[in-house]
Amino acid sequence: MGEARIDKWMWATRIFKTRTIAAEACKKGRVTINNSQVKPARTIRVGDVIQVRKPPITYSFKVLQPIEKRIGAKLVPEYLQNVTTADQYELLEMSRVSGFVDRARGTGRPTKKDRREIETFGTPEFSDDFDFDFDFEGKD
């Protein structure tokens, strides 16, 4: 078998969980070969380098064997080679560190982490350390 549909290949090599998701990614322009967007029916051959944009990074895969039947995860290295550059992985690490990948800061409901930060910010460190009450009326 010398070629395969790109949507079937991405599903078969477990880049996407379902073939429908793989086809949608093609239609939305997230899959490119040689910097040109492709349709789900585009055929691929050995040696093609496919870029798949899964925000925040763009993965690059080299086709070692074109297949259309899904394989086990352990067999994936026989069918594709991950040629994603190191700077893309740095972007992924930066987004993990920042913590707010899916949601812009300040929009939507606060997360548990946000709530905890708000509570610690609003609670003074020494609020319960005093055994006496302050008298602010200024007795002479």
N, C-alpha and C positions, 0 to 999 in steps of 0.2 A: 504494500500500500504506500504510494508515493506522496499522497496529499490528503488533507482532511479539512473540514469546515472549521473555522476559527472558534465559533461558539461551542461546538462539540468538543474540540481539543481542550479548550480552557476548562470545560466541565470535567472531561475525562482525566485531566491531570490535576484536578482538585484546586484550581485557582479560584473557581467559583463553586458555591454549594449546589446550585441548580443550573441547568442549561438556560432556563428562562432568564435568570439573573445575568448570565454571561451574554445573552442576546441583547438584553436591556443596556448593558454596559457598552456594547458596540453601538447601539442606536443613539446613546447619549454622547458619543464621541470620546469615551474614556479608554478605548483600545486603539492603538496605532501600530502600524508596521512601517518602518522607515519614515516616521513623522507624517504619515498620511492616515487619516481616519478610515476605518474599515467597517463594512457591513457584516452582519452575523454569518452570511453565506460565503464570505471570502475564503478561498482555499489557502492553506499554508503548506510549506515544504520544509524539508530538512535545511537547517541553517538560518531560517528566518528569525529575526529578533523582534519580539513583540513587547510593546510597552503597555502596561495596564496601570491606569491612574486610579488608585484607591486613596483618596485624600487622607492624610496630608502628603503622601509620597507617591512616586511613580515607580512601579516594579518593572524590571526588564527580564524577559525569559528568552533563552535561545532554544529553538525546536531541535531536539535530537531525533525524535521519531514522531511522525504524525499518526495519531490514533483517534478513534471515535467511540471506543468502548471504555467505560470508567474502570480505573484500576485502583488497587490498594495503595495506601499512602506510602508504604515501604518501597513500592516500585516506581514512584514518581521520578527519582533521579535518573532513571534509564530513559525517560521520555522528554525531560526538559532540564536545562541548566539555568540556574538563577544567576544572571549577570547584572543585577542591580548594583549601582555604584554606592560607595561608602557614604557619600554626602547625602544620599536619599535616606539612609538609615539614621544619619545624624539628625535629619529633620524629624524623623519619627521619634527619636529619643527626646528631642527638644519639646515636642508636643506632649509627650508623656510627662515630662518634668513640669511643664506649665499646668497640666491637669485639665484644661478646658478645651478639649478637642471639638466636641459636638456643639457646645453652647458658648456663645459670646458672653463674656463676663458682664453681669448686671442685667441679663435678660432672663426671663422665666423665674421659676421658684428657686430659692436657695437649695443647694445640695446639703447633705448631712455635714460635709466638711465645712461648707460656708456657715452653717448654723453654729457649729462648734467654735469657729473663729469669731463669730459675732458675740457669742456668749462669753468667751474668754476676754474679748476686747471690752465688753461692757462691765465686767466684774473687776473692781480694783483689787490689787494684790493684798492690801493691808486693811480691808474694810472691816474685818472682824477681830482685829488685833487689840483694840482698846477696851479696857475694863470700865471706863468711866464715860459719862456723857459730856460733850462740850457745852459750855454755857456761853452763848454768843450775845447775851444781853449786856454784857460789860458791867458786872457788879464791882463796886469800888471797895 
